[in-house]
Amino acid sequence: MRLYLFCLMSNHVHLLLETPMANLSAFMHKLQTAYTVYYNLRHKRSGHLMQGRFGAKPVEGDEYLLKLSRYVHLNPVCVESMIDQPLERRLAELRSYPWSSYRGYAGLVKPMDFVVSGSMLAMMSTIEKKRKIMYRRFVETGITETDERFLGILRGARWGIGGDEFQERIRDLHADMASRVKRAEDVSFRHAVRKVEPEKILDIVADGFGVKSDCLRRRQYDCAARAVAVQLLRRYSGMSQRDIGGFLNIGSGAAVCRQLRRLRERRSGDRGLNIRVEQIESAVARMQKC
């Protein structure tokens, strides 16, 4: 199995690499130990440098993987000291930042020897000689056009980075594995995620669709607003599908799944609905930050 390692270490190193590692934990232990020894010797210090266990999450498909790659590579220009700088300044900083593999991916310098970027660049769906240019455009567009929906998923996804059904599947797999070995839930899944109160999510959705929030609790056939409420409650409130079914008077967790599936089908052919949902989700994501 091929693993993509997105490494963010201290304030200075932003690396992205692809490796066919069989034992991720052993690799990360060696990497963190070697970097800590190097850093301590250089800065004449001692003791631990890294805090806590490294993070590891499954990612659903090429779309989410590319967005995650862009998020990692944009880190140098998304820090507080850079966020209000002019676009030209941030772009120049990104293209000159020495502690990143981005310049190699974008074709600005020779790639680092230990970074294998072929599979990631192949996702750009163009001829090989143009892939680095296309990747550069894809990443640098993210400086001015923040993907609030993806950032919301990244902040709130407990089980993995992907859609609701993907996260449900990962959660069920983890629960099954945990029950087999008869141990408590793995600590890597216990990190705290800031949740948005369900009532506030309903208010935002109702406002976005121009209805009263009480309407979202009533049984209605093929109601887009209720389906959007289901999706955002699942993503930002921390409620299970069963809890959402009771909260919105939908019924079982299976009925909640059907709501999500119908919403995906409607969004696939309705640009106006897509825009509305993205605006509503951006509002919920901003509330999650507060």
N, C-alpha and C positions, 0 to 999 in steps of 0.2 A: 504494500500500500504506500502511495506517495503522500508525504506530509508537506504542507506549506507552513513555514515558520515565520511568523511576524514578530520581530523582536524590538522592544522599546526598553532600552536599558539606560538608566540615569538620565541626565538632561542632555547628553551629548551624542548618544549612539542611536541611530535609527536604521535598522538593517532589515532587509527583506530577502529571504532565501528559500529555495525549494530543495528538499532533500529526501531520498528514499530511505529514511531512517526506520529501523525496526523497533527501536526502544527510545521513545521520545524523552522519558524521564531521565535515562542515563545520559543522553546527549545534553539536555538542559543543565543537569548537575555539573557536567564537565565544563560547559560554556560559562555558567555563572561563577564557578570556582576559579577558572582561568582568568576571567575578566576582573574578579575581585582582587586576586593576587596582583595583577597588572596595575590596577587602579591604586591599590594601597601602596605599592612600591613607588609609583610615579608621584603620588601626593603625600608620601611619608606619613601614612596613617595606618591604623590596624583595626581589626574587627570586621563585622558583617557589613556588606554593602547593599545586598538585596533584602527585601522584607517580604516574607510570606512565600507561598508556593507560586510557581508560574501559572498563568492562566491558560486554559486549553478549552476551546469550544468547537463543536462541529459546525460546518458552514454548508448551507444548501446551495449547491450549483454554482455555475460560472458567474452569474450576475452578482450574487452576494459576495463571491470571492473577489471579483474585480473591484467592487465598491470598498471592500475591506482593505485591499491593496492601496487604493487611492487614499483612504483615510490615514493609513500608516505613513505614506509618503508625504502627505500634507502636514504632518505634525509639526515640522519646524516653523511653519508660517501660520499655525493656528494657536500659538501660545499668546498669552495676554499682551505681551510687549509688541506683538506684530499685528494683532487683529485689526487695529484701527489705522494701520499704515496704508499709504496709497498702493494701488494695485501694482504699479511698476516696481515699487520697493519690495513687495512681498514676492513678486515673480522673480526678481533678481536674487533674492535671498534663497528661494527654493532651488534655483538653478546653480547656485554657487555653494550651497551647504555641503561641507566636506564629509560629514558623518552620516551620510545616507547613501543607499544604493540607487536612489532615484535617478541620478545623472546617468548611471549605466543603463538603466531601463529605458530612459528617454533618448539615448544615443548622443548625449552631450560629452561623455568621456568613455574611455575603455572600461567595460564592466569589471568589477572585482572578481578575482579568480574563484572565490568560494561561493559566488552567487550564480545560481543556474536559473535564468529567467525565461527560457524558451517556452515552457508550457503556459506561463502566465501571458506572455506576449502573443501566443497563438490564439488566445481568446479574442483578440482584436478583429478577427474575421476579415483580414485583408492579406495581400501578398506579403511575403516575409520581409522584403526590404522596406516596406512602409509601416511595419508594425510598431517600431519604436516611436515614429512620428505620431501615429494614431494614439499610442499610449500617453505620450506627452500631452496631447490635446485633451484627452480624457481626464487626466489628473489635474491639469492646470485650469480647466473649466470649473473644477470644484472650489477654486479660490473665491470666485464671485457668486457661484450658484450652490449654496449649501444644501445638501440633501438631508433635510430635516427628518424625513421618514426613516432613512437608513440610520441616522444618528439615534433616533428614538428606539429603533430595534436594537442597536448596539448597546445602548444604556440599559434597556429594560429586558433584553432577552436572557432568561435564566438558563435555558436548556441548550440553546444554540443560536446561531445567526441565520435567520431565515423566516419563512412564513409561519402562520399559526399552526397549520397541520404538521409542518416539519418539526416545530418545537414540541407539539403534543406527542409525536412519534418518538422523539428523543427522550422525552420525559417518561413515556411508558417503557422504553427499552431500559432506561436507568433503573426504574422501579423494579422491573423484572430481574435485572442483574443483582440489585441490592438484596432482593428477597431470597435469591438463590444462595447467596453467601451469608445471609442472616447477619448483616451488619447495618449500622446506622448509615444514613445518607452520606455520601462522600462529601468531604469538607469543601471540595472545589465547587460544589453547587450551592454553598451556603452564603455566598456573599450578599450583602444587603443591597437591595435595589429600591430606590425611592419610588413609592407608589403614588398614584393620583387617586383621590377619593372618587368612587363610582358616581356619586351625585354630580360632582363637578364635570366629569366626562359627559354625562347625560346633558348637562346644561350647555356645554360647548357644541355637542352634536345637534341639539335642538335649535340652537341659535344659527348654526350653519345651514340647516334645512328650513329655517323659518317656521318651526312648529313649537308647541309647548312640550316641555320635557316629560309631562305626564303621558303624552301620546306614545312615547317610546316604550312604555310599559304595557300598552294594550296590544292584544293579539290582532295582527293585521297580515293580510296575505301579500307577500312579495314587497315588503316595505324596505326601501333602500336605507332610510334613516335608521331603522332598527338594526339592520345588518351592519351598518357602520358602527353603531354603538356597541354591538357584539364584538367586532374586531378590535376596537380601541379599549374596551374593558379587558379583553383577553391580553392585550399587549401592555397596558399601562397600569391596570388596577391590581394585578396579581391574583385576580379571581380565577378559579377553575371554570371549565365549561359548564359543569353542573351548577356551580354557584350563579353563573351568568344566566343560565336557563331559569332559575328561580327568581333572580332579581328582575328580569324583564318579562316574566310570565311566558317564556317560550316553551318550557318543558324540559326534556332530557338533554344530556350532553350531545346526543346524536342530532337532535333538532338544532342545536347551536352550530354543529358542523355543517348542516344543510344551509343554514343562513350564510355562513362564510363562503361556502361553495357557490351559492347563487350570486353573492356579491362579486366574487371574482369573475363569474360569467358576464355579469352586467357591465363591469368595468372594462372588460376586454373590448367592448364595442361602443363605449360611451365616454368620449373625451371630456365632456362637461362634467360628468360624475367624477371622473378621475381627478380633475382639477379641484372640485369641491372637497373630495375626500382628503386630498393632500393638504389643502388649506386648513381643514378641521384638525387633521393629525398634527400639523405644525403647531397649532394653538395648544393642543394637549401636550406635545413634547416640550414646549416652552414652559408650561406649568410644571412639568416634571423637574425642570431645572431650578425652579424657585424654592 
